[in-house]
Amino acid sequence: MTNSNDSTDRSTSNLQADVFYPETEREPGDGNIQRWGLDIHPVVFPAALLVIGVFVAATLILGEQAASVYSAVRGFFEGNFGWFFLLSVNLFIVVLAYFALSKYGKITLGGVEAEKEFSDFSWMAMLFSAGMGIGLMFYSVSEPLYYFTNVPGFFDAEAGSGAAGIAAMTQTFFHWGFHPWAIYGLVGLGLAFFSFNRGLPLTFRSIFWPLLGERIYGWPGHLIDLVSVFATLFGLATSLGLGVAQINTGLSYILGESMLGVLSVPNNTGMQIGLIAVITLIATASVAAGLEDGIRRLSTLNVFLMFVLLAFVLVAGATMSIFGAWVQGLGNYFSDFLSLAFFTGTLGDGASTVNGWTVFYWAWWIAWSPFVGMFVARISKGRTVREFVFGVFVLPSLFSTVWLSAFGGSALFNSLQGNGAVLATYGEAGQTVAMFALLEQFPFSAVSGLLAVTLVVTFFVTSSDSGSLVVDHLTSGGKHDVPRTQRIFWAVTEGLVASLLLYGGGLGALQTAAIATGFPFAVVLVIMCYTVYLGLDKEYELLQSEEFAERIEDLADEDIDIDVGRSRTSVVTNVRENPGTTDD
């Protein structure tokens, strides 16, 4: 029985390789250097370390001069290329929707016989933990409050009014809704398709096979992967900087005089670097455990804790007002969607919101897209394009709006009809304290506050170890399995980079790095729209071809059932009418 199954596996595997794989003798990581417990690409790995080292060293050595340069760089990109970020991300939504709703939606990632590696719940938990966790915790209260007092120029509302509250929820939904997940979805789809369906390395160079061919293994491919490493590391460092600032503030606020009064926790850069060190050790242990035992379990824990905290706020807060804010916010988000998506503020007074918030967010998401997209690709084998897009693009976007309504809506309710304490504390102490100021208005505030801190920590850990996994793939020539030593190396490196940049230039340096790397990568993603289309179109043609039908006939003649209970004629007919899947 075992020999029969092995024969079947080889035959169906050969079907994918013989019909769909490109004609090349190269294999992922075939030119790697293997020593000292590492399995590294001879160009990408050392070049990435060199570029990262130079950037971090310049930040530390130049000090205030570096901060001035970063400020100028950020202003340059926001002021001159904001329109490009807005236009490109809108393009990604259109392209992703087209892939899902067209004939390509039935194509399976991994080939006709690919099976899902993870359950739907585990899959959703991992992709959401990687994609949004720390950011939603940091901004879900502070961002609506900012717009409440500084109404975006797109809206005609008086600051502090009910209309300003509606504007605040709409603008926040816009920033955390469909646009970021379209970026992640496009990148994840491209990486999964070219790696699993074409047998190419699990790196960004593979997406450009339709244009570059064998040259993806040369310097064009090296440069693409280097940009990917740089964007991943600094996009992740930005999120880690936000997360550790919120952890520090939360511990100081809850344990200090503001709430429990049991311990005075300093709130400064030194403390935050210490927290990064501790949490990086936890992340390192998770990375060493691997994808199944470490990241999957932590991601599941993240989602469980999120639902507990969300349920607490829904029950303890103004429940009806929260749901009302959600429904009204969705209505305004959908009705203003196109206008907001293309609003630049150039011809009015809204440029500050667009540049300071929207452009930063789009650049941040794009800088994060190699990390999130590759991680999502790694866990998405066996899903159809349509299922993938629905799971990555639609469901997380809608859940984000529910979360924002619960926390941001509660903060606005407190400002409009409550004691106004959340807004007052936010005005005095800044963004990092906003979440804890809101939870203080509910019963068991210390418990819920510590739960929030724990959630940020677990998101911190999953982001770090997911990022390590992705950088491993990029710097190992796209191999799916890399040594444990190498995963640990990149987990420690991420924590070190975040600490050094936080010390040398603060959060501004991290944010500037994200924006600076986001722009060149946005260009890469625009080109990717075309290459993914070429790949999917070729796949569809092959699934419709006589060669593929003949191979299915051959497998049937060999008594290999690729779909139990069907005749060979029905198998061919089914595959050709529903390309990419043989499931009922």
N, C-alpha and C positions, 0 to 999 in steps of 0.2 A: 504493500500500500504506500509506503514511504517513497519507494523508487518511482512509483507511478505519479505521485504528487510532484516529486522533483522534476520529472520529465515534463509534466504539464507546465510547471512554473517556468522552466527553461524555454519551452516552446512559445508561451505567451509573451515572455520577456523578449525573445528573439523577434516576435511579431512587431513589437514597438520599436526595437532597435533597427531592424532591417528595413521597415517601411518608412519610419518617421525621423530617424536620426540623420543628421547631415553626414556627408561623406568626408570624414576627417579621421586621421589616425591619432589625434591628440586626445588625451583624457584629463579630467580635472586633477590638477596638482602633479602632473607627470614630470615636471621639471623641478620639483621642490627640493629643498635642502632638509635633510632629516638628521638632526643631532641634538644633543643636550635635552632630549625630551621634547623637542619642537619639530614641527612639520611645516616649514614656511616657504612662501614664494620668494625666490631669490632677489626680486626687484621690489615688489610692493611692500613687503614687510620692513626691510631696512629703510626704504625711502619714506614710508609713513612715519617711522620713528624719528627720522631726521627732521621732517617738516614739523611735526608736533613739537619736538624738542626746541627747534629754533623759535617757534611762535611763543612757547611758554617762557623760554629764556629771555626773549625780547621784552615780554610783559614784566618780568621780575627786575630786569636790569634798568629799563627805562622809567619804570615807576609812573609818576604823574605825566610824564611826556607820553607814555604809552596810552594812558587814559584819554589824553587829548586827541591822540591819533585815532583811537577807537571811536570816540565821539564824532570826529570828522568823517570817518569811514561809514559809520551808521547813518549819519545825516546825508551823505552822498548817495547811498543806495536807496534810502527812503525817499529822498527828494527827486531823484532822477529816474528810478526804475520801479516806483510803486505801481505805475500803470501796467508794467510788464508782469509783475507778480499777480495783480488782479486778473488780467486777461488770461494768463496761463492756467491759473487754478480753475477758472470757469471752463476753459477748454477741457481740463481733465474730467470734470463732471459730465460733460457732453459725451466724451469718448468712452468713459466707463459705462454710462447708461446705454450707449449704442452696442457695446460688446455684449452686455447682458441681455438686451431685448432682441437682438438680431439672431440670425441663424447660428452665430458663434456661441450663443449662450449654452448650447447643449454639449459643447466640447468638454471633456473631463481632463482636469489637471493631473497628469501622470499617465495618460493613455487609456485605452478602452477597458483595461482590466485593473486599473488602479483602485485600491481600497483605502478607505479613510483610516488614518493613523490614530486619530483622537475622536472621542465622542463630541457631539455638538456642543454640549455644555463646557467641556474642557477647552475646546477650540475657541469658543466665544470668550471664556474667562481669560485665556492667554493673550488673545489679540487685544482685548480691551485693557488689560493690565499694562501691556506694552505701549499702547497707543495714547492713553489719555490720563492715567491715574493721577500722577503728581500735579499736572496742570489743573485738572478739575478741582482737586483739593485746594490748590492755592488761589485760584481765581473765582470760584463759584460764588463767593460772597463779596469779595472786594471789587470785582469788575462791575456788577450791577450797581453797587453803591457809588462807584466813580461816575458812571453815566447818569446816575440819579442827580448828582450835584454838578456834573459837567456834561450837559446834554449834547450828544453828537450833532454835528451840523446838518446831518441828513434830516433830522426831525425838527418839527416846529413845536416846541414845548418849553414851558417855564421850569427852571431847575427847582427840584423839591416838590413838584406837583404830582398828581396822579398820572398825568400824561407823560411826565418824565419817567415814572416807574414803568409804564408800558414801553417807552422808548428804550429804557435800560434793558428790559428783558429781551426785546426784539434784537437789539444790537448784540447782546451776549449770545443768544441762540445762533445768530449769524456766524459769530466767530468760532463756535464750538459744534456746529451742526454738520451739514453735508460736505462743506469744502475741505476740511482737514482729512476726513475719511475718504474723499475722492482721491486725494494725493496718495494716501497709504494704499488704497485699493488698486490704483494704477500700477504702482511700483510692485506690490505683492503679486499681482496678476502676471506682470511681465517676467518677474524672476521665477515664479513657480512654473510658468509655461515653458520657458527656454531651458530650465534645469530638468524638470521632470518629463516633459514631452519630447525634448530634443536631446537630452543626455549631456547638456553642456554644463560648464562649471556654475556653481551657485554663487555667482558674482554679477555685478552690473555689466561687465564686458560682454556677457553672453547675450544680453538683450539686443546688442548691436550686430549680431551675426548676420541678419538679412542685409545689412549695409556693408559690413567690414569683412565678413567671411573669416578666413584663417587669420586675418590681421588682428582679431581680438586677442590672440596669444602674443602679439608684439606690443610695441610701445603705445599705440592707440588704446589698447585694452588696459595696459598698465596705468596710463593717465586717468582713464575712467574709474578704475578701482581706487586709485589714490584720492581722487576727489571724493569718492564715496566714503573712504575711511575718515577723511578729514571732516566731512559733513556729519558723519555718524558720531564721531567722538565729541565734537564741540556742540552739536545739537543735544546730545545726551548730557554733556557737562552743564549746559544751561538748565536743564530740568533738575539735575541733581543739586545745583546751586539754589534753585527755588525751593526744592523739597527740604534741604537741610536748614534753610532759613526759617521755614515754617515749623519744623521740628523744634528748633532752638526756641523760637518764640512761644510755641505751645507749652513746652516744658517750663519755661520761665513764667508764663502767665498762670498756668494751672498750679504749679507747685509753690509759686511765690506769693506775695502779699495780695495779689489781685483775687485769688480764690482760696487755696488751702492754707497758704502761709507756713508750709513745713520745710521748705528749702529754697534758698536763693540761688537760682541758676543764672549765670551771666549770659547776656545776649550780645555776643560779639563774634568777630571773625575767628578768633582763636577757638572759641567753643564750637563753632560750626565746623572747623577743620577737624577737631577732635571727634565730632559726631560722624563726619564723613569716614574717618579712619575706622571707627567701630562698625558702622554699617557696611563698609566695604569688606570687612572681615566676614560678616554674615553673608554678603553677596558672594564672596569667594567660595564659601562652603557650599552655597547653593549651586554655583557654577560647577564645582567639582563633582556634585551629585549627578549632574547631567540634566537633559531636557525632561525626561519622564519623571525622575524622582525629585528633582529640585524645582525647576521653573514651573512645571505643570501644577504641582501641589501648592506652591506659593501663590500662583495665579488664582487657583480655586479658593484659597484662603482670602485673597484680596476681594474677590467678588462676594464671598459670604459676609465679610466685614462691611463692605459697602452697602449691602442690602440691610444689614442690622442697623447701621447708622442712618440710612435713608428712612427705614421704617420708624426709627425713633423720632426723627424730625417730623415726619408726616403725622405721627400720633400725638406727640407733645406740642407741636406747633399749631398754627391756624390752618387746619387740614383743608377746609373748604376754600380758603383763600389761596392756598398753594395750588390746588387743582384748577381753580379759576384762573390763576396767573399762568398756569401751564397752557390751558386751552386758549386763552386770549393771546398769550405770547406766540403760540404756534400759528394762530390765525394771522397775526401781524407779520410773523416771519415768512409765511408762505405768500402772503399778499404783496409784501415788499421785497421778495427774494431777488428778482431780477434787478430792481433799482439799486438795492444794497450791493449786489454782486459787482455791479459796474460803476459804483459811485466812487469818484476819486477826490471830490471836494475841490477840484481845481477852479471851478467857476462859482464857488461860494466860500463859506467859512468852516467847512468840514474837513479841511486838509489835515488838521492836527490829529483828529481821531483816526483818519485813514493811515497816516504815516506812523503815528505813535502806537497804534494798536493793530489795525488790520494788516498792514504791510509786515510788521514784526511777526504777527501770528503766522501769516502765510510763509514767510521766510523760515520761521522756526519749524513749522510742519514739514516744509520741504527739506530742511537740514536733517530732520528726524526721519524722513521717509526711507533712506537706505536701511536704517536700523529697524524701524517698524515693518517696512515693506518686506525686507528679507526674512525677518522673523515670522511674519504672517505667511510668507511663501513656504518657509520651512515646515510649517505645521498644517498646510492646506492641501496636501496631496490627496487625490481621490474625490475632490469636490468639482462639480461642474462650474463653468464660468458664471452661469446665472446664480447658482447657489453661493458661490464665492462673493459675488458683488452684493447680493442681498445681505449676506452675513457680515461683510466688512464695511459696506457703505450705508445701508439703511438702518439696521438694528442699533448699532452703537450710536448713530446720530440721534435717533429718537430717545434712547436711554439718557444721553447727555442732556437733552432738554428736560427730562423728568428730574434729573439730579439738580440742574440749575434752577428749576422752578422751586424745588424744595428748599434749597439753601439760599439762593439769591432772592426768591420770592418771599421767604420768611424775613430776610433782612429788610426788604422794602416794606413789608407789612409793618415791621417794628418801627420803621421810620415814618410811615404815614399815619398809622393808627395806634402805635405802641408808645413806649417811653423814649424812643430815639437813641437808646444807649448804644446800639450797634454802630450806628453812623457816627456818633460822637467818639467812640473808642477808635474806630477806623480813622477818623480825622486826626486824632492825636498820635496814634501809634503806627499807622500805616497798614499796608496790605497783609503782612504776615499774621497779624493778630485778629483779622476780621472774622475768620471761622470760629475762633474760640470766644470772641465777644458775642457771637450769635448763640453758641451753645450755652453760654452763661445765662441766657434768658430762660432756659428750660430747666425742669427738675433734673437732678442727678447730673449737674453740669460738669463736675469733676470727672465722673465716670465717662460721660460722652466725650469730653475733651481728651482724655487719655486714649479712648478708642480712636479718635481722629488722629492723634499722634501715631498710634500703632499702625493705622492704615497708611499714613504717609511713609512710615518706615518700610512696611511691606511693599508698597509701590516703589520706593527707592530701591529696594533689593531686587525686585523683579525687573525693573528698568536696567539696573546695572548688569545683572547676569544675562538678560536677553541681549543687551548691547555687546557684551563680551562674546556671546555666541556668534553674533553677526560679524564683528570685526575679525573673529577667527576665520570665518568663511572667506572674507575678503582678502586676508593676508596669507591664506593657505592655498591659493589658486582655485578656490571654489569647492574644496573637498567637503563632503557632508559630515565626515567624522574626523575630528582633530584631537590631538593628545590632550589629556587633562591638564598637563603642565601649561600648555599654551592658553587654555581657557582661563586658568588662574592668573597668568601673566597679564592678560588684557583686563581682567576685573580689577587688579591692583593698579594698572596704568590709568584706567578711567578715574578711579578715586583720587589718584595722585594729581592728574591733570586738573580735575575740578578743584582740588584743594589749592594748588599753586595759583590758578587763575583767580580764585576767590581771594587769596591773600594778596596777589599782585595788582588786581584791578577791580575787584568786587564783581557784583552781578552784572554791571554794565559791560565789563570785558567779555563775560560769557555770552551776553545777549548780542553783542557786536560780532563775536565769532560766529554765532548762529546765522545772523543776517548775511555776513560776508560770504559764508560758504553756501548759503541758500541760493544766492543769485546764479552762480555758474551751474549749480545743480538744477535749477529751474530750466535752464537751457537744455540740459541733458534730458529732463523729463518730457519736454516738448517734442524732442526728436523721438523719444521712446514711444509716444503715441503712435507714430507711423510704423516703427519697427514691430510693435506688438500686433498691430493690424496685419502687417505682412505675414507674421508668424501664424496667427489664427486663420488667415485666409488660406495659407498653404496647407495647414492641418485639415481644414474643411475639404479642400480639393482632394487630398490624399484619402480621406475617409470615404469620399465619393468615387474613388478610382477603381478601375478593374483590378489593379494589382492588389489592393487591400481586400477586395471581394474574393480573389483567388486564394489569398493566404487564409482567409476564414474558411474557405472550402477545404483547403489542405488540412487545417486543424481538425475539421469535422471528419475528414477521411481517416485521420490518425486517432479517432475516438477521443479527442480532447474537447471537452465541453467548456466553451467559454461562457455559455449561458445554459444552465441545466434545464432540460425539459423541452428544448426547442430543436426543430429540424435545422439542417444547415441552411436551407432556403430562408426560413424565418429569421435566422441569425443575421444573414447578409442583409435581408430586407430591413430588419430593425436597425442595424448599425448605420445603414445608408440613409434611412429616414430620420434617425435620431443620432447624429454623429457624436462620437465621444463617449457613449455609454451603451452598455448592453443590459442594464438593469431593467426590471419591470417598471 
